[in-house]
Amino acid sequence: QTTEGIYQSTLTWFHALGERIQIGEEVLAAAEADLADLARQAQENTTDPLLPQRVRDMQTAKDEFERRLHDLR
């Protein structure tokens, strides 16, 4: 490939990466909102013993996704 071709390929890749990061940030914001709702439900509903575990599982998944998103940035 020519230098111009390599530059264009890199630029295309860079823009695609930026789009994926933006989408990831939107997904992360939605996950944080869902997690807050679930945590509130777990505090209000003490009859369901699985809700606190679901909150912990969701928090763990959100944290892992956030680390991966940080790596992309």
Buried (B, 14 or more C-beta within 10 A) or exposed (E): EEEEEEEEEEEEEEEEEEEEBEEBBEEBEEBBEEBEEBBEEBEEEEEEEEBBEBBEEBBEEBEEBBEEBEEEE
